[in-house]
Amino acid sequence: MKHVLVIAALAAFTTVAQAQVEKYVKPTPYATSAQEQAKQQEKASARLSEKLMAEKKKRAECRAEAKAQKIPMMKRIAFVRDCVKR
């Protein structure tokens, strides 16, 4: 019986302590404005499109190389995959 009371008291104490800790946590203000976020997203989008265009160019070069070597169609897929990874 005493064990049950001790466990209940510990449970109540931990919930009260957690509530007090959460009470004193300061909320963080917004780091950037909406305009700054839009600029950051635009820059990230530009970097992504540059990266995608570079990958597309590399893939086209690898396809042309595979075609020049007259690699069969099923092996060409693996060749292009490996070529792009290089």
Secondary structure, DSSP 8 states (H G I E B T S, - for coil): -HHHHHHHHHHHHHHHHHHHHHHT------SS-HHHHHHHHHHHHHHHHHHHHHHHHHHHHHHHHHHHTT--HHHHHHHHHHHHH-
